[in-house]
Amino acid sequence: MEGSWVSLLPFLVVIPIAILSKQVQPGLFVGLILGSYLIQPNLFGGIKTLLTYLVDNLVKTNNIRIIIFLYVFAGLISLTKLTGGLKGFVNLVGRQVKTERTAMMLIWFSTIGTFNNPNFRIVTIAPIMKLLKLRLPISTHKLGFVIEVTSNPVVVLVPVATAFVGYMVSLTGTALQLVGVDDAPYSVYIRSIPFNFFSLVIIGIGIYYSFFKEFTSDALDREAEDLDARLEEENLQKCLQAYQKETPSKPWNLLLPLSVVLTGTLFLSWWDGRTQASSFFDAFIRADALGVMLEALFITLILSLIFFLVQGFSIGKLVTQFIDGGNELVSVIIMLALVWALSAVSEDLGFSNYIASNLIGWIPPTFIAPVVFVFGSLLAYFIGSSWGAWGLLMPLAVTLAHQTGSSIILVIGAVFASGTFGAFASPLSDNTVTLCAILDLPVMDYARSKLKPSLIAAGITTVLFGIASLFM
């Protein structure tokens, strides 16, 4: 559909309603209803259109994979809680993690084994830090911020064995082919990594907040956390003795499943891509990353169930605990379904075409990279998806760079940086929603608390792209 200002309306209603309701889902639902009726403006047509977009986007291969992965992994982590894995690990590291600084070091250090997918990292480390927080006076907002800084911004900088690499290389190759550039897509992608300035800057800011500055944005946040902490402490005291008696302390019940998931993902990534690859590292690029992660996860689940049954845990308790753990992320799954449907509705209304024809066409050639970053960041913020923003913006940005003689490498870096900003800063991001669900944080409050450092990083990034444009 030809883009018009009407295509902006569904996204424009999301944020105000979310702020007023302090819940993201109502805003997304209203935006989806509005978009559906704009496409099919009659009494029942809008509802039918809404359901069509919800169902069609839920059953897309990658989307349903993400949902299954989140549910199953949350269930697996819940099993490690029942069998004493989480408690054992917290007791193990608790001997060393006695201060906020060492807790922050644990978060950063844990990226070594969880760098392959942002949601995988969040679902792995957030429950551990949530338990450690009961022993340490750490702001929950700060925990969430540092976990997120070490998630999406780190993953996009890793050139092998992540869920992002294949998609990023594919987008790069498609855009290069569109303008007739014959350079190897993976080589171009590798050369663009140093120009993902937002990732580099926000990681630096994350280190600053981790070790040198308090994160909580204002006294109200602190008071709210103190109140939550008091209520949590009261509830904890009621069940702590029972928990200590009934739950064993077995760190291997967490460490072994996580080790199997990680090694299995790496091995299966190589195994899946080896037949089409020209080298060892090329196999990781050609692998179906989300598919092999699901395979590794289900293998781990089966082996873990056998491991837990051998230890004497009943199958009934294991099944119930697994389902309860997965159900904790149902709110995330609903959120993702609404985000995907809303993005599809807005795209069919001509959202990206309107942005392209009215907001980017006038860019001076010298400043294509910084302006692409700014507009890409706005786009990514409103749709809450780095992948969505990259897919919408990459062909346009590379075409503009090619036609004006600007640096294609720099512009590709700007596209990836803008998507990273949106996935990090937006309250609609699946990373943000997943993290808030695990840490029991209100999505909008948490999103506001990280907006200031996100905008500071975006401002610095824009300046860096402006400077780089003068020399490339």
N, C-alpha and C positions, 0 to 999 in steps of 0.2 A: 504494500500500500504506500502511496505517495505520502511523505511525512508532512504534518502540519502541527501547529501549536497544540491541537487537541491531544496529540500523542503524549504530551507532557503531563496531562491531567492525572492519570492513574498514579504516577510517582509523586506528584505534588501533594496529594492528599495523604500519602502514607505517613510521612514524618510528623506533620502536625497532629494527626490523630494518635499516633504512637506516643507523642510527647504528652498529650492531654490524658490519655488512658494509662500511660506508663507501661503499656504492653505493646509489642510489635504486631502481634497477630491481628488485632482489630483493624489497624491501619492497612495491613496487607489485604485483609478480606474486603474492606471497603474499596480499596484501590482496584482489586480484582473484579468486584461487582461493577464498578464504574466503567472499567475497560471493557468488560463483557457486554454491557449495554451500549457502549459506543460502537462496538462491532455489530451487534444485533439489537437495534433499538425497538424492541417490542416486548410485551408483557412477559411472555414465557421464553422468548428467544435468548434473552440475556442470561437467564438461569441455565438454559441448555448449553449455551456457549461457555459459561463458567465451568460447568461439569466436564465439558469436553476438554478444555485446557487443563484442568486438574488431572484428569485421567491420562490424557495423552503425554503429559510431561512426567507423570509418576512412572509410567511404564517404559520410558526411554532407558536404554541399556545402562548408561553410566549413572543416571539418577537412581534407578532401583538398586544398582550396585552400592552406591553410597549409603542408601537407607539400610540395606541388609548389613553392610559393614558396620555402621554405627550401632545398630541394634545388637548384633551378635557380639561385637567387641565389648559393648557395655555389659552384656550378659556374662561374658567371660571374666571381666574385671570383677563383677559381682560374685562370681564363683570363687575367685581368689580371696574375696573378703570373707565369705562363709568358711572357707577352708583354712583361714589364718594366714594367707599369703600377704595381704596388705598389712595386717597387724604385725606380722613377723618382720616385714621389710621396714616398717616404721620403727619398730623396736631396734632393729639392726642399725639403721642410719641415725636413729635418735640419739645413740651414744656419741655420735660425731656432730650431728646437726643440733647444736644447742643455742645458736644465735640466729638472728635474721640474716646476717651476712652469709653464714654457712648454708642456710636454706636457699638463698639466692644462687650460691655457687652450685648447689645440687641441681637446680633448675637448668642452669646453663650447661653444666656437665652432661646432663641427661640427653641433650640434643644429639650426642654422638650415636646413640642407639635408636633414636626416634625421629630421624630427619627425613624419612621417606614420604610422610604425608602429614599435613597440619592437623587434621582431625584425629589421626592415629596418635600423634604426639599429645594432643590435648586430652583425649580419653585415657591415655596411659598415665601421664604425669599429674593431671589435675586431682584425681582421687587421692593420690599419695600426699600431695601438698595439703589437701583439705584435712587429712588426718593429722599431719604434722602441725598444722595451724592450731590444733587444740592444745599443743604444748608450747607454742611460741606466739608472742604478741605481734603478729604480722597483719597488716591491712589486707583484707580479701581482695580489694580493688588492685592493690599492688601485686599480689600474687597473680591475679588474672592478667594484668598488663604484661608482666615479665614472661609468663607462659606464652602469651600471644606474640610478643616480640620475638621469641625464640621458635615460633611456629612458621606461619606463612612467609615472613620476611627472610627466614633462614632457608626454608625449603626451595624457594625460587632461585637461590644462589648456588644450589648443589647441582652439578651437571650430569650426575649419574644416579641410577637406582632410586628415583623418586616418582611419585604419581604424576608429577607435573612435566617431566622432561619430554616425554613423547608428544604430549599435547602442544607444548611450546615450540618444539622443533617442527611439528606438523603445520602449525599456524605460520611459522616463519617461512617454511618451504612454499606453502600455498601463496603467500603474499609476494615472495620473490618471483615465483612462476608467473604471477599476474602481470608483473612489470617487465618480464623477460630477462631477469638476472639469473645467471647460471651457477652462482656460487653455491657450495654445499650448505644446505640449511643448518646442519649441526655446527659447522664451523662458524657460520654467521651468528648463531645463537650463543655459542661460547664467547665470541668476541663482544657480544652485547651485554654479557653479565656484569662487567665492571661499570656499566652505565645504568644499572638499576640503582640509581642514587638513593631512592627512597628507602630501599631495604638497608643499604649501608648506613644511612643517617639514622633511621629509627632503631637499628641495632645499637649504634653508639649512644643514642638517648636512653635506650633500655639499660645499657650498662651503667649509665649515670644514675638513673633512678634506682637501679638494683643496689648500688654500693655507696652512693654519695648523697642521695636526697630522698626525703619522704615523698611518697607518691600521692597520698590522699588529698583530694583537691580542695576540700574546705572542711570547716568544723562540722557542718551538717552531716557530711559523709562519715566523719569520725564518730559523731554521736549515734548515728544509725547503726554503725558497726558495733559500737559498744553495747547498744541495746540488744542487737542480734546476738552478740557474744554472751550477754547475761542470760538471755533466754536459752541459748544453746547449752550454756554451762548447767543451767537448771535441769534441762532434759538429759544432759550427759550424766549428771550425778545420779539420776534415777536408774539409768540402765548400765552404768559403767561396771558395776560389780558383776552383774549377770554376764556382760560382754566378756570381761576378763576370765570368768569361770568357763563359759560355754565355748568361747572361740580360742582355738589353739594358736600358738605363735610359730608359724612355719614359713619363713621367708622364701623357701624354694618353691612353695606353691604359687608364688608370684613370679619369681625370677626365671623358673624353667619355662612356663608358658610364654613369657615375653621373649625369651631367648629363641624359642622355637619359631615364634612369629617372625622375628627379625631375620634369623638365618634362613628360614623357609622362604621369606619374601625375596631376599637377595638371590638365593639359589634358583628359585622358580623364575625370577626375572631373567636371569642368564639363560635358563633352560628354554623359556618361551621364545626368546629372541634369537637364539643361537643359529637356527637354520637360515635366517635371512640376513645374518650379520657378517660383516667382513673382518671384524676384530672382536676381542673380548668385551671392550667397553661399548662397542656398537650394539652388542646384544642387549644391553640394558636399555638402550634408546628405542630399540624396535619392539621391546616387550609390551604386552598389554598390561600396564602397571596396575590399574584397578582390578583387573581380572586375577592377576597372580596374588595380589594382596588378599583377595577373598579366598582363593585356594589355600594360601598359607594359613589364613585365619581358621578355616574349617578343619584343616588338618590338625591345627593346634587345639581346637575345641574337642575334637574326637580323642586325641591323645591325652588331653587334660582330664576329660571325663573318666577315662580308664585309670589314669594316675590317681584321681581323687577316690574312685570306687575301691581301688586296691587299699587305700588308707582307711577304709571303713565308713566313708560318708555314704548316706543312703541316696539312692537314685531319685526318690521323691523330693528330698530336700534340695538336691542339686538342680532338678528341673524347675522347681518353684523359685529358687534363688536366681536362676538364669533368666526366667521370664520377668521376675520383678526388676532385675537389673536392666534388661532391655526396655521395659516399660518406662523407666526413668527418662528415656530420651524420646518418648512419644511426642512431647511438646516440640522438640527439635525437628522431628519428622514432619509434623504438621506445618511448622514454619517453613521448612525447605519446600514442601509441596506448594505452599502459597507463593513463595518467592519465585520458584520456577514457572508457575502458571502466570504470575503477574508479568514477569520478564517476557514471556512469549506473547502475551496479549499486547503489551506495549510495543514490542517489535513489529507485530502485525499491524498496529496502528501507524507505523512509520517512524518510531522514535529515533532510531539511529540515522535514518535518512534525513529527518528534520535537523538533527544535530549536525550532520555532515554538510548539508546544503546551506544552513543559516548561521552556523556558529564557527565552522572551521574553514570555509572557503576563502575568507579574507586574510588568512595568516600570512605575514611577511615571510619570505623564504628563510631569512636568517634566524627566525624564532619559531620555526615549526616544532622543534623538539620540546621547548618549554610550554608552548601552547597546547600541543598534543598531550603533554603530561597533565596540565590543568584541566582540560576538558575531559580527558580520560578518567581523571580522578573523580570529577563530578559524576560522570556516567557510572563508574564503578561504585561510588558511594550510594547512589540511588538504587542500583540493582543488587548491591551487596555481594557481587561475585567477581573474582579476578578472572576466571575463565570466560565468563560472559563478556566482560569488558574487553579482554584481549581479542576474543572472536569478532566482536563488533568493530573494534578500532584498528586492528592490525592491517587489513587490506587497504583501508583508507589512508592510514598514516604512511605506509610504505609507498603507496602511489604518489602521495604529495611529496615525499622526500625525493623520489626518483624524478618526478617532473620538474622539480625546482632545483635539483642538483645538491640538495642537502645530504648530510651523512645518513645513510640508511641504517648503519649500525647504531648510531646515537638515537635515532627515532624509534628503532625497535626497543632499545633500552628504556625509552620514555614510555612506550606502550606497556611494557612489563612492569615498570615502576608505578604507573597509574593504577593498574589492576591490583597491585600489591597494596597500595594505599586504601582502595575500596574494601578489599577483603579484611584489612586490619581495622579500619576506622568505622566502617558502616555498622549500625545496629542490625542491619538485615543480613550480615555475613553469617554463613553457617558456622564458621569458626567461633565467632562471638556468641552465637546462640548456644552452641554446644558447651562452651566454657561456662557460660552463665548458668546453664541447667545443672552442671556438675557442682559448681561452687555455690549454688543457691544465691546468685546475684541478680537483681532486677536488670533486665537488658538495657533499658533506656538510661538508668542511673549509671551503670557501668560504662555505656557508650559515651555519655557526657564526660565522665571522669578521664577518659583517655583521648578526648577530642583535642584538648590543648596541645599535648605533646605530638599528636598526629599532625595537627596544622603547623606546628613549628617545624617538624620534619618535612612537611610538604613545601613550606616556604623556602627552606634551605635547599631542597631538591630543585625547585623552580629556578633559583639563582644559579645553582650548579649547571643545570641544563642550558641556561642563558649564556654562561661563561663558556661552556664546552662548545656551544654553537658558533661562537666567534672564532674558534681555533680548528674546527673540523669541516 
